[in-house]
């Protein structure tokens, strides 16, 4: 498994992953502008999503504040209707299995 099991915040986390689904690197301030939520909150959500393997830090520096979506994140977007807090661990495992069926967009 590539990340810890995290409970996703609905709809926020899916909005973040949707905004990142084009493969472009994003920062908390950019996502704040896109989602209409505070930048500090986006920083927290990105860290949580990265911990769950749905997004990852983008380089070249780990401290750049830039993130990209992962294959697991793309799978989660396609299966968002199957997510529930009660089965977050099963959802995470299923997305790990599904991830290989996805290609990351090249940017």
TIVO-2410 file (N, C-alpha, C; in nm, 3 decimals):
# residues 107
REC num residu      c1      c2      c3 atome chaine
REC   1      X   0.083  -0.117   0.000     N      A
REC   1      X   0.000   0.000   0.000    CA      A
REC   1      X   0.088   0.125   0.000     C      A
REC   2      X   0.054   0.226  -0.082     N      A
REC   2      X   0.137   0.345  -0.098    CA      A
REC   2      X   0.108   0.454   0.003     C      A
REC   3      X   0.007   0.441   0.084     N      A
REC   3      X  -0.022   0.548   0.178    CA      A
REC   3      X  -0.105   0.496   0.292     C      A
REC   4      X  -0.118   0.579   0.394     N      A
REC   4      X  -0.204   0.546   0.506    CA      A
REC   4      X  -0.349   0.560   0.464     C      A
REC   5      X  -0.435   0.493   0.534     N      A
REC   5      X  -0.578   0.508   0.509    CA      A
REC   5      X  -0.621   0.643   0.565     C      A
REC   6      X  -0.680   0.724   0.480     N      A
REC   6      X  -0.730   0.854   0.523    CA      A
REC   6      X  -0.879   0.861   0.494     C      A
REC   7      X  -0.948   0.934   0.579     N      A
REC   7      X  -1.090   0.960   0.553    CA      A
REC   7      X  -1.097   1.086   0.469     C      A
REC   8      X  -1.152   1.072   0.352     N      A
REC   8      X  -1.162   1.185   0.260    CA      A
REC   8      X  -1.272   1.279   0.304     C      A
REC   9      X  -1.252   1.407   0.277     N      A
REC   9      X  -1.353   1.508   0.303    CA      A
REC   9      X  -1.432   1.527   0.174     C      A
REC  10      X  -1.561   1.498   0.181     N      A
REC  10      X  -1.648   1.506   0.064    CA      A
REC  10      X  -1.727   1.636   0.074     C      A
REC  11      X  -1.733   1.718  -0.029     N      A
REC  11      X  -1.680   1.699  -0.164    CA      A
REC  11      X  -1.540   1.756  -0.185     C      A
REC  12      X  -1.483   1.822  -0.083     N      A
REC  12      X  -1.359   1.898  -0.101    CA      A
REC  12      X  -1.246   1.817  -0.163     C      A
REC  13      X  -1.215   1.700  -0.109     N      A
REC  13      X  -1.101   1.624  -0.160    CA      A
REC  13      X  -1.122   1.581  -0.304     C      A
REC  14      X  -1.244   1.550  -0.340     N      A
REC  14      X  -1.270   1.513  -0.478    CA      A
REC  14      X  -1.261   1.635  -0.570     C      A
REC  15      X  -1.298   1.752  -0.520     N      A
REC  15      X  -1.282   1.875  -0.598    CA      A
REC  15      X  -1.134   1.904  -0.622     C      A
REC  16      X  -1.052   1.882  -0.520     N      A
REC  16      X  -0.908   1.902  -0.533    CA      A
REC  16      X  -0.851   1.806  -0.637     C      A
REC  17      X  -0.886   1.678  -0.626     N      A
REC  17      X  -0.835   1.580  -0.722    CA      A
REC  17      X  -0.886   1.609  -0.863     C      A
REC  18      X  -1.009   1.654  -0.874     N      A
REC  18      X  -1.064   1.691  -1.006    CA      A
REC  18      X  -0.984   1.805  -1.067     C      A
REC  19      X  -0.951   1.904  -0.986     N      A
REC  19      X  -0.872   2.017  -1.034    CA      A
REC  19      X  -0.732   1.975  -1.077     C      A
REC  20      X  -0.684   1.865  -1.022     N      A
REC  20      X  -0.549   1.817  -1.053    CA      A
REC  20      X  -0.549   1.709  -1.160     C      A
REC  21      X  -0.665   1.666  -1.204     N      A
REC  21      X  -0.675   1.550  -1.293    CA      A
REC  21      X  -0.616   1.574  -1.432     C      A
REC  22      X  -0.586   1.700  -1.466     N      A
REC  22      X  -0.523   1.726  -1.595    CA      A
REC  22      X  -0.373   1.702  -1.593     C      A
REC  23      X  -0.320   1.667  -1.475     N      A
REC  23      X  -0.179   1.634  -1.463    CA      A
REC  23      X  -0.090   1.752  -1.431     C      A
REC  24      X  -0.145   1.872  -1.426     N      A
REC  24      X  -0.063   1.988  -1.395    CA      A
REC  24      X  -0.032   1.993  -1.246     C      A
REC  25      X   0.084   2.046  -1.215     N      A
REC  25      X   0.122   2.066  -1.076    CA      A
REC  25      X   0.036   2.178  -1.018     C      A
REC  26      X  -0.003   2.159  -0.894     N      A
REC  26      X  -0.085   2.259  -0.826    CA      A
REC  26      X  -0.027   2.291  -0.689     C      A
REC  27      X  -0.059   2.410  -0.643     N      A
REC  27      X  -0.020   2.455  -0.510    CA      A
REC  27      X  -0.147   2.485  -0.431     C      A
REC  28      X  -0.131   2.497  -0.301     N      A
REC  28      X  -0.246   2.530  -0.217    CA      A
REC  28      X  -0.311   2.662  -0.257     C      A
REC  29      X  -0.233   2.769  -0.285     N      A
REC  29      X  -0.298   2.894  -0.327    CA      A
REC  29      X  -0.377   2.879  -0.457     C      A
REC  30      X  -0.324   2.803  -0.553     N      A
REC  30      X  -0.398   2.780  -0.678    CA      A
REC  30      X  -0.528   2.706  -0.650     C      A
REC  31      X  -0.519   2.601  -0.570     N      A
REC  31      X  -0.638   2.522  -0.540    CA      A
REC  31      X  -0.738   2.601  -0.456     C      A
REC  32      X  -0.688   2.691  -0.374     N      A
REC  32      X  -0.775   2.779  -0.298    CA      A
REC  32      X  -0.858   2.866  -0.392     C      A
REC  33      X  -0.793   2.918  -0.494     N      A
REC  33      X  -0.861   3.000  -0.594    CA      A
REC  33      X  -0.965   2.917  -0.671     C      A
REC  34      X  -0.929   2.796  -0.707     N      A
REC  34      X  -1.018   2.709  -0.785    CA      A
REC  34      X  -1.138   2.664  -0.703     C      A
REC  35      X  -1.115   2.626  -0.577     N      A
REC  35      X  -1.222   2.568  -0.496    CA      A
REC  35      X  -1.298   2.670  -0.411     C      A
REC  36      X  -1.241   2.788  -0.394     N      A
REC  36      X  -1.305   2.888  -0.310    CA      A
REC  36      X  -1.285   2.864  -0.161     C      A
REC  37      X  -1.188   2.781  -0.127     N      A
REC  37      X  -1.158   2.753   0.013    CA      A
REC  37      X  -1.025   2.817   0.052     C      A
REC  38      X  -1.000   2.830   0.179     N      A
REC  38      X  -0.880   2.898   0.226    CA      A
REC  38      X  -0.754   2.819   0.192     C      A
REC  39      X  -0.647   2.893   0.164     N      A
REC  39      X  -0.519   2.833   0.126    CA      A
REC  39      X  -0.464   2.743   0.236     C      A
REC  40      X  -0.475   2.784   0.361     N      A
REC  40      X  -0.425   2.701   0.472    CA      A
REC  40      X  -0.500   2.567   0.477     C      A
REC  41      X  -0.630   2.573   0.452     N      A
REC  41      X  -0.710   2.449   0.449    CA      A
REC  41      X  -0.666   2.360   0.333     C      A
REC  42      X  -0.636   2.421   0.218     N      A
REC  42      X  -0.589   2.343   0.103    CA      A
REC  42      X  -0.454   2.279   0.135     C      A
REC  43      X  -0.368   2.351   0.208     N      A
REC  43      X  -0.240   2.292   0.250    CA      A
REC  43      X  -0.263   2.167   0.333     C      A
REC  44      X  -0.357   2.175   0.426     N      A
REC  44      X  -0.389   2.060   0.512    CA      A
REC  44      X  -0.445   1.945   0.429     C      A
REC  45      X  -0.536   1.975   0.338     N      A
REC  45      X  -0.597   1.870   0.256    CA      A
REC  45      X  -0.492   1.805   0.166     C      A
REC  46      X  -0.403   1.884   0.106     N      A
REC  46      X  -0.299   1.827   0.020    CA      A
REC  46      X  -0.208   1.734   0.099     C      A
REC  47      X  -0.171   1.775   0.219     N      A
REC  47      X  -0.086   1.689   0.303    CA      A
REC  47      X  -0.158   1.558   0.336     C      A
REC  48      X  -0.286   1.568   0.367     N      A
REC  48      X  -0.364   1.448   0.398    CA      A
REC  48      X  -0.377   1.359   0.275     C      A
REC  49      X  -0.410   1.419   0.161     N      A
REC  49      X  -0.422   1.341   0.037    CA      A
REC  49      X  -0.290   1.275  -0.001     C      A
REC  50      X  -0.179   1.346   0.021     N      A
REC  50      X  -0.048   1.288  -0.006    CA      A
REC  50      X  -0.020   1.170   0.088     C      A
REC  51      X  -0.060   1.184   0.214     N      A
REC  51      X  -0.043   1.075   0.310    CA      A
REC  51      X  -0.120   0.951   0.270     C      A
REC  52      X  -0.231   0.970   0.202     N      A
REC  52      X  -0.312   0.858   0.156    CA      A
REC  52      X  -0.273   0.807   0.018     C      A
REC  53      X  -0.178   0.875  -0.046     N      A
REC  53      X  -0.132   0.830  -0.178    CA      A
REC  53      X  -0.218   0.879  -0.294     C      A
REC  54      X  -0.309   0.973  -0.269     N      A
REC  54      X  -0.396   1.023  -0.375    CA      A
REC  54      X  -0.329   1.133  -0.458     C      A
REC  55      X  -0.237   1.206  -0.396     N      A
REC  55      X  -0.153   1.304  -0.464    CA      A
REC  55      X  -0.012   1.284  -0.410     C      A
REC  56      X   0.086   1.346  -0.475     N      A
REC  56      X   0.223   1.340  -0.424    CA      A
REC  56      X   0.292   1.473  -0.451     C      A
REC  57      X   0.396   1.498  -0.373     N      A
REC  57      X   0.474   1.620  -0.393    CA      A
REC  57      X   0.544   1.613  -0.528     C      A
REC  58      X   0.548   1.729  -0.593     N      A
REC  58      X   0.616   1.738  -0.722    CA      A
REC  58      X   0.744   1.818  -0.703     C      A
REC  59      X   0.848   1.777  -0.768     N      A
REC  59      X   0.976   1.842  -0.754    CA      A
REC  59      X   0.991   1.961  -0.847     C      A
REC  60      X   1.110   2.006  -0.861     N      A
REC  60      X   1.229   1.932  -0.820    CA      A
REC  60      X   1.256   1.933  -0.670     C      A
REC  61      X   1.206   2.031  -0.597     N      A
REC  61      X   1.229   2.037  -0.453    CA      A
REC  61      X   1.107   1.984  -0.379     C      A
REC  62      X   1.131   1.904  -0.275     N      A
REC  62      X   1.020   1.856  -0.192    CA      A
REC  62      X   0.950   1.969  -0.118     C      A
REC  63      X   1.017   2.082  -0.107     N      A
REC  63      X   0.961   2.196  -0.035    CA      A
REC  63      X   0.897   2.299  -0.128     C      A
REC  64      X   0.873   2.262  -0.252     N      A
REC  64      X   0.818   2.357  -0.350    CA      A
REC  64      X   0.672   2.390  -0.324     C      A
REC  65      X   0.602   2.303  -0.250     N      A
REC  65      X   0.460   2.325  -0.227    CA      A
REC  65      X   0.374   2.280  -0.344     C      A
REC  66      X   0.437   2.219  -0.444     N      A
REC  66      X   0.363   2.171  -0.561    CA      A
REC  66      X   0.330   2.023  -0.546     C      A
REC  67      X   0.211   1.989  -0.592     N      A
REC  67      X   0.162   1.851  -0.586    CA      A
REC  67      X   0.106   1.811  -0.722     C      A
REC  68      X   0.108   1.681  -0.748     N      A
REC  68      X   0.044   1.624  -0.866    CA      A
REC  68      X  -0.043   1.507  -0.823     C      A
REC  69      X  -0.143   1.478  -0.903     N      A
REC  69      X  -0.230   1.365  -0.874    CA      A
REC  69      X  -0.157   1.234  -0.907     C      A
REC  70      X  -0.194   1.129  -0.839     N      A
REC  70      X  -0.138   0.996  -0.866    CA      A
REC  70      X  -0.242   0.911  -0.939     C      A
REC  71      X  -0.200   0.795  -0.982     N      A
REC  71      X  -0.295   0.701  -1.044    CA      A
REC  71      X  -0.405   0.663  -0.945     C      A
REC  72      X  -0.369   0.650  -0.818     N      A
REC  72      X  -0.468   0.620  -0.715    CA      A
REC  72      X  -0.571   0.734  -0.707     C      A
REC  73      X  -0.526   0.858  -0.718     N      A
REC  73      X  -0.616   0.972  -0.716    CA      A
REC  73      X  -0.710   0.972  -0.835     C      A
REC  74      X  -0.659   0.937  -0.952     N      A
REC  74      X  -0.744   0.928  -1.071    CA      A
REC  74      X  -0.849   0.818  -1.055     C      A
REC  75      X  -0.807   0.705  -0.998     N      A
REC  75      X  -0.902   0.595  -0.973    CA      A
REC  75      X  -1.010   0.641  -0.875     C      A
REC  76      X  -0.970   0.713  -0.770     N      A
REC  76      X  -1.066   0.761  -0.671    CA      A
REC  76      X  -1.170   0.852  -0.735     C      A
REC  77      X  -1.128   0.936  -0.829     N      A
REC  77      X  -1.224   1.023  -0.897    CA      A
REC  77      X  -1.329   0.941  -0.970     C      A
REC  78      X  -1.287   0.837  -1.038     N      A
REC  78      X  -1.382   0.754  -1.113    CA      A
REC  78      X  -1.474   0.674  -1.023     C      A
REC  79      X  -1.432   0.651  -0.900     N      A
REC  79      X  -1.510   0.569  -0.807    CA      A
REC  79      X  -1.565   0.650  -0.689     C      A
REC  80      X  -1.571   0.781  -0.703     N      A
REC  80      X  -1.611   0.867  -0.591    CA      A
REC  80      X  -1.747   0.833  -0.535     C      A
REC  81      X  -1.837   0.782  -0.619     N      A
REC  81      X  -1.971   0.747  -0.571    CA      A
REC  81      X  -1.970   0.625  -0.479     C      A
REC  82      X  -1.861   0.551  -0.477     N      A
REC  82      X  -1.849   0.433  -0.392    CA      A
REC  82      X  -1.785   0.464  -0.257     C      A
REC  83      X  -1.740   0.588  -0.237     N      A
REC  83      X  -1.672   0.624  -0.114    CA      A
REC  83      X  -1.769   0.650   0.000     C      A
REC  84      X  -1.732   0.600   0.118     N      A
REC  84      X  -1.801   0.637   0.242    CA      A
REC  84      X  -1.700   0.635   0.355     C      A
REC  85      X  -1.721   0.718   0.455     N      A
REC  85      X  -1.629   0.722   0.569    CA      A
REC  85      X  -1.618   0.586   0.637     C      A
REC  86      X  -1.729   0.515   0.642     N      A
REC  86      X  -1.732   0.385   0.710    CA      A
REC  86      X  -1.644   0.281   0.642     C      A
REC  87      X  -1.620   0.298   0.513     N      A
REC  87      X  -1.540   0.198   0.442    CA      A
REC  87      X  -1.416   0.261   0.378     C      A
REC  88      X  -1.360   0.363   0.442     N      A
REC  88      X  -1.243   0.433   0.388    CA      A
REC  88      X  -1.126   0.338   0.365     C      A
REC  89      X  -1.107   0.241   0.455     N      A
REC  89      X  -0.996   0.147   0.437    CA      A
REC  89      X  -1.018   0.058   0.316     C      A
REC  90      X  -1.139   0.009   0.298     N      A
REC  90      X  -1.169  -0.075   0.181    CA      A
REC  90      X  -1.157   0.007   0.052     C      A
REC  91      X  -1.204   0.132   0.055     N      A
REC  91      X  -1.194   0.219  -0.062    CA      A
REC  91      X  -1.048   0.240  -0.099     C      A
REC  92      X  -0.964   0.268  -0.001     N      A
REC  92      X  -0.822   0.289  -0.026    CA      A
REC  92      X  -0.758   0.166  -0.089     C      A
REC  93      X  -0.788   0.049  -0.034     N      A
REC  93      X  -0.734  -0.076  -0.090    CA      A
REC  93      X  -0.781  -0.098  -0.233     C      A
REC  94      X  -0.909  -0.071  -0.258     N      A
REC  94      X  -0.963  -0.088  -0.393    CA      A
REC  94      X  -0.896   0.008  -0.491     C      A
REC  95      X  -0.871   0.132  -0.446     N      A
REC  95      X  -0.807   0.229  -0.535    CA      A
REC  95      X  -0.663   0.191  -0.563     C      A
REC  96      X  -0.596   0.131  -0.466     N      A
REC  96      X  -0.460   0.080  -0.489    CA      A
REC  96      X  -0.462  -0.025  -0.600     C      A
REC  97      X  -0.561  -0.113  -0.595     N      A
REC  97      X  -0.572  -0.219  -0.696    CA      A
REC  97      X  -0.609  -0.161  -0.832     C      A
REC  98      X  -0.696  -0.062  -0.833     N      A
REC  98      X  -0.743  -0.002  -0.958    CA      A
REC  98      X  -0.638   0.089  -1.023     C      A
REC  99      X  -0.544   0.140  -0.946     N      A
REC  99      X  -0.450   0.241  -0.995    CA      A
REC  99      X  -0.375   0.199  -1.120     C      A
REC 100      X  -0.342   0.071  -1.131     N      A
REC 100      X  -0.266   0.025  -1.247    CA      A
REC 100      X  -0.344   0.036  -1.378     C      A
REC 101      X  -0.474   0.054  -1.368     N      A
REC 101      X  -0.557   0.069  -1.488    CA      A
REC 101      X  -0.559   0.212  -1.541     C      A
REC 102      X  -0.485   0.302  -1.478     N      A
REC 102      X  -0.487   0.443  -1.514    CA      A
REC 102      X  -0.353   0.489  -1.564     C      A
REC 103      X  -0.357   0.586  -1.655     N      A
REC 103      X  -0.237   0.651  -1.707    CA      A
REC 103      X  -0.239   0.795  -1.659     C      A
REC 104      X  -0.125   0.842  -1.613     N      A
REC 104      X  -0.117   0.982  -1.570    CA      A
REC 104      X  -0.104   1.071  -1.693     C      A
REC 105      X  -0.175   1.183  -1.693     N      A
REC 105      X  -0.157   1.278  -1.803    CA      A
REC 105      X  -0.016   1.334  -1.799     C      A
REC 106      X   0.042   1.357  -1.913     N      A
REC 106      X   0.178   1.411  -1.920    CA      A
REC 106      X   0.169   1.563  -1.940     C      A
REC 107      X   0.231   1.636  -1.851     N      A
REC 107      X   0.233   1.782  -1.862    CA      A
REC 107      X   0.375   1.831  -1.855     C      A
***
